[in-house]
Amino acid sequence: AELLLFRAAGEAIRNVQRHADARHVSVQVSRDEGRVRLTVVDDGTGFAPDERERRRAEGHVGLSLLEELAASVGGTLDLRSAPGDGTTFTLEVPGS
């Protein structure tokens, strides 16, 4: 779980650097009731839901791989974004 959290944080921050044109980004890690949550929030350009699917079809699979890895350990990856409204990346996995 620790390695997945580290990898996910790196991917989320790289995506902010490469794509978001953000002025601010925050990274938080918390633990509650046997689960660990990583949240990365930026105030960048955001994206429409179909943008993620288009980028995946072009071979950008980082987020999809993280989503699969999270599911394989009983976790979830949630992305919330809208054009002009930034992005919130939340990964939650079981953790002791």
Rosetta constraint file for C-alpha pairs under 8 A:
AtomPair CA 1 CA 5 HARMONIC 6.16 0.50
AtomPair CA 1 CA 73 HARMONIC 7.73 0.50
AtomPair CA 1 CA 93 HARMONIC 6.72 0.50
AtomPair CA 1 CA 94 HARMONIC 7.23 0.50
AtomPair CA 1 CA 95 HARMONIC 6.66 0.50
AtomPair CA 2 CA 6 HARMONIC 6.19 0.50
AtomPair CA 3 CA 7 HARMONIC 6.08 0.50
AtomPair CA 4 CA 8 HARMONIC 5.94 0.50
AtomPair CA 4 CA 66 HARMONIC 7.90 0.50
AtomPair CA 4 CA 69 HARMONIC 7.60 0.50
AtomPair CA 4 CA 70 HARMONIC 7.59 0.50
AtomPair CA 5 CA 9 HARMONIC 6.08 0.50
AtomPair CA 5 CA 38 HARMONIC 6.89 0.50
AtomPair CA 5 CA 91 HARMONIC 7.61 0.50
AtomPair CA 6 CA 10 HARMONIC 6.34 0.50
AtomPair CA 7 CA 11 HARMONIC 6.24 0.50
AtomPair CA 8 CA 12 HARMONIC 6.06 0.50
AtomPair CA 8 CA 66 HARMONIC 6.65 0.50
AtomPair CA 8 CA 91 HARMONIC 7.59 0.50
AtomPair CA 9 CA 13 HARMONIC 6.11 0.50
AtomPair CA 9 CA 27 HARMONIC 7.96 0.50
AtomPair CA 9 CA 38 HARMONIC 7.38 0.50
AtomPair CA 9 CA 40 HARMONIC 7.48 0.50
AtomPair CA 10 CA 14 HARMONIC 6.03 0.50
AtomPair CA 11 CA 15 HARMONIC 6.13 0.50
AtomPair CA 11 CA 62 HARMONIC 7.11 0.50
AtomPair CA 11 CA 63 HARMONIC 7.66 0.50
AtomPair CA 12 CA 16 HARMONIC 6.39 0.50
AtomPair CA 12 CA 40 HARMONIC 6.79 0.50
AtomPair CA 12 CA 89 HARMONIC 7.03 0.50
AtomPair CA 13 CA 17 HARMONIC 6.28 0.50
AtomPair CA 13 CA 40 HARMONIC 7.57 0.50
AtomPair CA 14 CA 18 HARMONIC 6.05 0.50
AtomPair CA 15 CA 19 HARMONIC 5.63 0.50
AtomPair CA 15 CA 20 HARMONIC 6.97 0.50
AtomPair CA 16 CA 20 HARMONIC 4.76 0.50
AtomPair CA 16 CA 21 HARMONIC 7.08 0.50
AtomPair CA 16 CA 22 HARMONIC 6.75 0.50
AtomPair CA 16 CA 25 HARMONIC 7.80 0.50
AtomPair CA 16 CA 42 HARMONIC 7.06 0.50
AtomPair CA 16 CA 44 HARMONIC 7.57 0.50
AtomPair CA 17 CA 21 HARMONIC 6.97 0.50
AtomPair CA 17 CA 22 HARMONIC 7.61 0.50
AtomPair CA 20 CA 42 HARMONIC 7.68 0.50
AtomPair CA 20 CA 43 HARMONIC 7.88 0.50
AtomPair CA 20 CA 44 HARMONIC 4.56 0.50
AtomPair CA 20 CA 45 HARMONIC 5.21 0.50
AtomPair CA 20 CA 46 HARMONIC 6.35 0.50
AtomPair CA 20 CA 86 HARMONIC 7.45 0.50
AtomPair CA 21 CA 44 HARMONIC 5.18 0.50
AtomPair CA 21 CA 45 HARMONIC 6.21 0.50
AtomPair CA 22 CA 42 HARMONIC 6.14 0.50
AtomPair CA 22 CA 43 HARMONIC 5.26 0.50
AtomPair CA 22 CA 44 HARMONIC 3.75 0.50
AtomPair CA 22 CA 45 HARMONIC 6.88 0.50
AtomPair CA 22 CA 86 HARMONIC 7.76 0.50
AtomPair CA 23 CA 42 HARMONIC 7.73 0.50
AtomPair CA 23 CA 43 HARMONIC 6.41 0.50
AtomPair CA 23 CA 44 HARMONIC 6.77 0.50
AtomPair CA 24 CA 42 HARMONIC 5.73 0.50
AtomPair CA 24 CA 43 HARMONIC 5.83 0.50
AtomPair CA 24 CA 44 HARMONIC 7.73 0.50
AtomPair CA 25 CA 40 HARMONIC 6.93 0.50
AtomPair CA 25 CA 41 HARMONIC 5.52 0.50
AtomPair CA 25 CA 42 HARMONIC 4.29 0.50
AtomPair CA 25 CA 43 HARMONIC 6.75 0.50
AtomPair CA 26 CA 39 HARMONIC 7.89 0.50
AtomPair CA 26 CA 40 HARMONIC 5.61 0.50
AtomPair CA 26 CA 41 HARMONIC 5.30 0.50
AtomPair CA 26 CA 42 HARMONIC 6.56 0.50
AtomPair CA 27 CA 38 HARMONIC 7.28 0.50
AtomPair CA 27 CA 39 HARMONIC 5.76 0.50
AtomPair CA 27 CA 40 HARMONIC 4.58 0.50
AtomPair CA 27 CA 41 HARMONIC 6.73 0.50
AtomPair CA 28 CA 37 HARMONIC 7.93 0.50
AtomPair CA 28 CA 38 HARMONIC 5.77 0.50
AtomPair CA 28 CA 39 HARMONIC 5.19 0.50
AtomPair CA 28 CA 40 HARMONIC 6.55 0.50
AtomPair CA 29 CA 36 HARMONIC 7.09 0.50
AtomPair CA 29 CA 37 HARMONIC 5.57 0.50
AtomPair CA 29 CA 38 HARMONIC 4.57 0.50
AtomPair CA 29 CA 39 HARMONIC 6.44 0.50
AtomPair CA 30 CA 36 HARMONIC 5.71 0.50
AtomPair CA 30 CA 37 HARMONIC 5.24 0.50
AtomPair CA 30 CA 38 HARMONIC 6.71 0.50
AtomPair CA 31 CA 35 HARMONIC 5.64 0.50
AtomPair CA 31 CA 36 HARMONIC 4.40 0.50
AtomPair CA 31 CA 37 HARMONIC 6.24 0.50
AtomPair CA 31 CA 95 HARMONIC 7.71 0.50
AtomPair CA 32 CA 36 HARMONIC 6.50 0.50
AtomPair CA 34 CA 94 HARMONIC 5.96 0.50
AtomPair CA 34 CA 95 HARMONIC 5.30 0.50
AtomPair CA 34 CA 96 HARMONIC 5.45 0.50
AtomPair CA 35 CA 92 HARMONIC 6.63 0.50
AtomPair CA 35 CA 93 HARMONIC 5.56 0.50
AtomPair CA 35 CA 94 HARMONIC 4.34 0.50
AtomPair CA 35 CA 95 HARMONIC 4.85 0.50
AtomPair CA 35 CA 96 HARMONIC 7.18 0.50
AtomPair CA 36 CA 92 HARMONIC 5.59 0.50
AtomPair CA 36 CA 93 HARMONIC 5.41 0.50
AtomPair CA 36 CA 94 HARMONIC 6.08 0.50
AtomPair CA 36 CA 95 HARMONIC 5.47 0.50
AtomPair CA 37 CA 90 HARMONIC 6.85 0.50
AtomPair CA 37 CA 91 HARMONIC 5.67 0.50
AtomPair CA 37 CA 92 HARMONIC 4.35 0.50
AtomPair CA 37 CA 93 HARMONIC 6.61 0.50
AtomPair CA 38 CA 89 HARMONIC 7.89 0.50
AtomPair CA 38 CA 90 HARMONIC 5.61 0.50
AtomPair CA 38 CA 91 HARMONIC 5.14 0.50
AtomPair CA 38 CA 92 HARMONIC 6.38 0.50
AtomPair CA 39 CA 88 HARMONIC 6.99 0.50
AtomPair CA 39 CA 89 HARMONIC 5.59 0.50
AtomPair CA 39 CA 90 HARMONIC 4.49 0.50
AtomPair CA 39 CA 91 HARMONIC 6.56 0.50
AtomPair CA 40 CA 88 HARMONIC 5.84 0.50
AtomPair CA 40 CA 89 HARMONIC 5.08 0.50
AtomPair CA 40 CA 90 HARMONIC 6.57 0.50
AtomPair CA 41 CA 86 HARMONIC 7.45 0.50
AtomPair CA 41 CA 87 HARMONIC 5.80 0.50
AtomPair CA 41 CA 88 HARMONIC 4.47 0.50
AtomPair CA 41 CA 89 HARMONIC 6.33 0.50
AtomPair CA 42 CA 86 HARMONIC 5.38 0.50
AtomPair CA 42 CA 87 HARMONIC 5.50 0.50
AtomPair CA 42 CA 88 HARMONIC 6.65 0.50
AtomPair CA 43 CA 85 HARMONIC 6.60 0.50
AtomPair CA 43 CA 86 HARMONIC 4.32 0.50
AtomPair CA 43 CA 87 HARMONIC 6.85 0.50
AtomPair CA 44 CA 84 HARMONIC 6.89 0.50
AtomPair CA 44 CA 85 HARMONIC 6.78 0.50
AtomPair CA 44 CA 86 HARMONIC 4.40 0.50
AtomPair CA 44 CA 87 HARMONIC 7.00 0.50
AtomPair CA 45 CA 82 HARMONIC 7.99 0.50
AtomPair CA 45 CA 83 HARMONIC 5.82 0.50
AtomPair CA 45 CA 84 HARMONIC 4.54 0.50
AtomPair CA 45 CA 85 HARMONIC 6.21 0.50
AtomPair CA 45 CA 86 HARMONIC 5.39 0.50
AtomPair CA 46 CA 81 HARMONIC 5.32 0.50
AtomPair CA 46 CA 82 HARMONIC 5.06 0.50
AtomPair CA 46 CA 83 HARMONIC 4.53 0.50
AtomPair CA 46 CA 84 HARMONIC 5.38 0.50
AtomPair CA 46 CA 85 HARMONIC 5.43 0.50
AtomPair CA 46 CA 86 HARMONIC 4.19 0.50
AtomPair CA 46 CA 87 HARMONIC 5.40 0.50
AtomPair CA 47 CA 51 HARMONIC 6.27 0.50
AtomPair CA 47 CA 52 HARMONIC 7.78 0.50
AtomPair CA 47 CA 81 HARMONIC 5.74 0.50
AtomPair CA 47 CA 82 HARMONIC 4.95 0.50
AtomPair CA 47 CA 83 HARMONIC 4.53 0.50
AtomPair CA 47 CA 84 HARMONIC 7.49 0.50
AtomPair CA 47 CA 86 HARMONIC 7.72 0.50
AtomPair CA 47 CA 87 HARMONIC 7.78 0.50
AtomPair CA 48 CA 52 HARMONIC 7.48 0.50
AtomPair CA 48 CA 81 HARMONIC 6.79 0.50
AtomPair CA 48 CA 82 HARMONIC 5.28 0.50
AtomPair CA 48 CA 83 HARMONIC 5.77 0.50
AtomPair CA 49 CA 53 HARMONIC 7.28 0.50
AtomPair CA 49 CA 81 HARMONIC 7.52 0.50
AtomPair CA 49 CA 82 HARMONIC 7.57 0.50
AtomPair CA 50 CA 54 HARMONIC 6.25 0.50
AtomPair CA 51 CA 55 HARMONIC 6.17 0.50
AtomPair CA 52 CA 56 HARMONIC 6.14 0.50
AtomPair CA 53 CA 57 HARMONIC 6.27 0.50
AtomPair CA 54 CA 58 HARMONIC 6.44 0.50
AtomPair CA 55 CA 59 HARMONIC 6.56 0.50
AtomPair CA 55 CA 60 HARMONIC 5.44 0.50
AtomPair CA 55 CA 61 HARMONIC 7.86 0.50
AtomPair CA 56 CA 60 HARMONIC 4.72 0.50
AtomPair CA 56 CA 61 HARMONIC 5.36 0.50
AtomPair CA 56 CA 64 HARMONIC 7.69 0.50
AtomPair CA 61 CA 65 HARMONIC 6.05 0.50
AtomPair CA 62 CA 66 HARMONIC 6.30 0.50
AtomPair CA 63 CA 67 HARMONIC 6.12 0.50
AtomPair CA 64 CA 68 HARMONIC 6.29 0.50
AtomPair CA 65 CA 69 HARMONIC 6.12 0.50
AtomPair CA 66 CA 70 HARMONIC 6.00 0.50
AtomPair CA 66 CA 77 HARMONIC 7.45 0.50
AtomPair CA 67 CA 71 HARMONIC 6.26 0.50
AtomPair CA 67 CA 76 HARMONIC 6.65 0.50
AtomPair CA 67 CA 77 HARMONIC 5.35 0.50
AtomPair CA 68 CA 72 HARMONIC 6.16 0.50
AtomPair CA 69 CA 73 HARMONIC 6.70 0.50
AtomPair CA 70 CA 74 HARMONIC 6.38 0.50
AtomPair CA 70 CA 75 HARMONIC 4.54 0.50
AtomPair CA 70 CA 76 HARMONIC 5.38 0.50
AtomPair CA 70 CA 77 HARMONIC 6.60 0.50
AtomPair CA 70 CA 91 HARMONIC 7.51 0.50
AtomPair CA 70 CA 92 HARMONIC 7.64 0.50
AtomPair CA 70 CA 93 HARMONIC 6.63 0.50
AtomPair CA 71 CA 75 HARMONIC 4.89 0.50
AtomPair CA 71 CA 76 HARMONIC 5.76 0.50
AtomPair CA 73 CA 93 HARMONIC 7.01 0.50
AtomPair CA 73 CA 94 HARMONIC 7.38 0.50
AtomPair CA 74 CA 93 HARMONIC 6.42 0.50
AtomPair CA 74 CA 94 HARMONIC 6.67 0.50
AtomPair CA 75 CA 91 HARMONIC 7.34 0.50
AtomPair CA 75 CA 92 HARMONIC 5.36 0.50
AtomPair CA 75 CA 93 HARMONIC 4.15 0.50
AtomPair CA 75 CA 94 HARMONIC 6.46 0.50
AtomPair CA 76 CA 91 HARMONIC 5.77 0.50
AtomPair CA 76 CA 92 HARMONIC 5.34 0.50
AtomPair CA 76 CA 93 HARMONIC 6.62 0.50
AtomPair CA 77 CA 89 HARMONIC 7.38 0.50
AtomPair CA 77 CA 90 HARMONIC 5.72 0.50
AtomPair CA 77 CA 91 HARMONIC 4.47 0.50
AtomPair CA 77 CA 92 HARMONIC 6.54 0.50
AtomPair CA 78 CA 88 HARMONIC 7.98 0.50
AtomPair CA 78 CA 89 HARMONIC 5.98 0.50
AtomPair CA 78 CA 90 HARMONIC 5.10 0.50
AtomPair CA 78 CA 91 HARMONIC 6.40 0.50
AtomPair CA 79 CA 87 HARMONIC 7.08 0.50
AtomPair CA 79 CA 88 HARMONIC 5.78 0.50
AtomPair CA 79 CA 89 HARMONIC 4.76 0.50
AtomPair CA 79 CA 90 HARMONIC 6.43 0.50
AtomPair CA 80 CA 87 HARMONIC 5.65 0.50
AtomPair CA 80 CA 88 HARMONIC 5.13 0.50
AtomPair CA 80 CA 89 HARMONIC 6.64 0.50
AtomPair CA 81 CA 85 HARMONIC 6.56 0.50
AtomPair CA 81 CA 86 HARMONIC 5.86 0.50
AtomPair CA 81 CA 87 HARMONIC 4.39 0.50
AtomPair CA 81 CA 88 HARMONIC 6.43 0.50
AtomPair CA 82 CA 86 HARMONIC 6.56 0.50
AtomPair CA 82 CA 87 HARMONIC 7.16 0.50
